[in-house]
Amino acid sequence: MINPAKIEEIAKQISSNMPQGVKNLADTFEAKTKQAIQSKLSEMDFVSREEFDIQSKVLIRTREKLTELEEKVALLEQQLANKDDA
């Protein structure tokens, strides 16, 4: 779900932009940054791409079934109206 490579890339970008005098703390800062980002991301309510795709397919099938049922109801209503006219 959470791409560790992306988190590492963000942490490296942050540490590479630090002033020269602080560069010796970059390793510690990078580790703490990764930890903080991972912690915050884990608190967020994300769904995996796989779960999203599955739910999208379920929604498509549900819409198709709804359309099918709407057509059947319309046909039944039309048949009922024709019986009332006869």
Secondary structure, 3 states (H helix, E strand, C coil): CCCHHHHHHHHHHHHHCCCHHHHHHHHHHHHHHHHHHHHHHHHCCCCCHHHHHHHHHHHHHHHHHHHHHHHHHHHHHHHHHHHHHC
